[in-house]
Amino acid sequence: MSEHIKKFVDDLAVGNNADAGEAFKDALRAKVADSLDKQRVDVAGKIFNGVEPMAHSDPKPVVTDPAPETETVMDTQGNEVQFTDNGNEQPTPESEVPAEAPANDESQPTT
């Protein structure tokens, strides 16, 4: 017999109904907590047993070797995409060396 139940019976025998009610609640809480702990252990033991891993849902894309020039365009399956000119002027690249800032640049802190 658990200590909560013993206290419950003793409090009832003495006529202390308020403490008997609390002892009964404590006994019920302990029983529910023990049952939940047992159920958690059972579920944790069964959760991944016998489960086969699923295959990845997304196939890997086809990757082509990078080329130094982009004369051909490839789609995600590795097929060549034909280029059609839409008549727009293509931008020309600017110089790769940045221009030097003026000597009296106001954004620089003064010492």
Secondary structure by P-SEA (a helix, b strand, c coil): ccaaaaaaaaaaaacaaaaaaaaaaaaaaaaaaaaaaaaaaaaaaccccccccccccccccccccccccccccccccbbbbbbbbcccbbbbbcccccccccccccccccc
